Amino acid sequence: MNAKKTTRATTPATKTTTPAKKTAAAKTAAKKAPAKKTPAPAKKAAATKKAATKKATATKTTAATKKAAATKKVAAAKKLPATAPQESRTALVRRARRINRELAEVYSYAHPELDFENPFELLVATVLSAQTTDLRVNQTTPRLFAKYPTPEDLAAAVPEEVEELIRPTGFFRAKTKSIMGLAKALRDDFGGEVPGRIEDLVKLPGVGRKTAFVVLGNAFGVPGITVDTHFGRLVRRWKWTEETDPEKVETAVAALFPKSEWTMLSHRVIFHGRRICHSRKPACGACPIAPLCPSYGEGETDPEKAKKLLKYEMGGLPGQRLKPPPDYPGKPAPPLAAG
């Protein structure tokens, strides 16, 4: 009887859980508990972001594929590798000089395309050629020089009469002011003679470096590079320079050639720009220097279609001068009345 009581007294009614066991149980419950669901708005935003990223990647891939295909197409047309190594300075000089030699063969008759009989006429004609064609200037100057053959005559002219004579060249009021101003400067400061130094020429009204080098190179035999719109466009297409400022273009190109080549190089490049390598649609398929041009393919590459784009004597048409040199292979330009 006493023994049974003792046993009941020493056996607890409920089990006591230790702290260690509680911790283990909590961990087990945490593992078994279901993961919290991401709120619908956040989940939707994540899906949208993922879709946008996927779309952007696809767009970039498509653009890269198209660009690569276009590069391969141009390279195939030029028969060059799709990727070319960076051109060294030596290679650039060699390629530039080879282009000049090729152009010298094609345009062996290259010359200034303004009609003139003396330095004064060339100076005035070059000033008038701004914002118009040499052809229009050549059709206009015969009457002007017939009435005002010397700087003294032009300096003493009635402005309104000069304006009427040069009206076909455009901007006739501003040009009248320039040519009468330079005529007065020649009369008063240079004894009625055109100076043969660039430092003096650029001081005359309406005369910049381009005009000065045209006069120096063609009337005085002083080498110079004439950077007009055609020259600047072509040397950038040929990767001779990336410069756009005329003076910087002049400096960069001058460094590629000996000084003795500067004047004729200018004529050849300008001839090529006016006849074949046009601004909007160059005739790449008819270009004699296509294998040397890094911009081949910017224009028409089909030979037959390209031939139709050629101008002046290259296209069987009249040139720009009414009195071209004896070796010019084309037809003279018609006078203004016939044009």
Secondary structure as GFF3:
##gff-version 3
##sequence-region A 1 339
A	DSSP	alpha_helix	2	10	.	.	.	ID=ss1
A	DSSP	alpha_helix	19	32	.	.	.	ID=ss2
A	DSSP	alpha_helix	40	78	.	.	.	ID=ss3
A	DSSP	alpha_helix	89	106	.	.	.	ID=ss4
A	DSSP	alpha_helix	119	128	.	.	.	ID=ss5
A	DSSP	alpha_helix	134	147	.	.	.	ID=ss6
A	DSSP	alpha_helix	151	155	.	.	.	ID=ss7
A	DSSP	alpha_helix	159	166	.	.	.	ID=ss8
A	DSSP	three_ten_helix	167	169	.	.	.	ID=ss9
A	DSSP	alpha_helix	172	189	.	.	.	ID=ss10
A	DSSP	alpha_helix	198	201	.	.	.	ID=ss11
A	DSSP	alpha_helix	209	219	.	.	.	ID=ss12
A	DSSP	alpha_helix	229	237	.	.	.	ID=ss13
A	DSSP	alpha_helix	246	254	.	.	.	ID=ss14
A	DSSP	three_ten_helix	259	261	.	.	.	ID=ss15
A	DSSP	alpha_helix	262	275	.	.	.	ID=ss16
A	DSSP	three_ten_helix	284	286	.	.	.	ID=ss17
A	DSSP	three_ten_helix	290	292	.	.	.	ID=ss18
A	DSSP	alpha_helix	303	307	.	.	.	ID=ss19
A	DSSP	three_ten_helix	312	315	.	.	.	ID=ss20
A	DSSP	three_ten_helix	336	338	.	.	.	ID=ss21
###
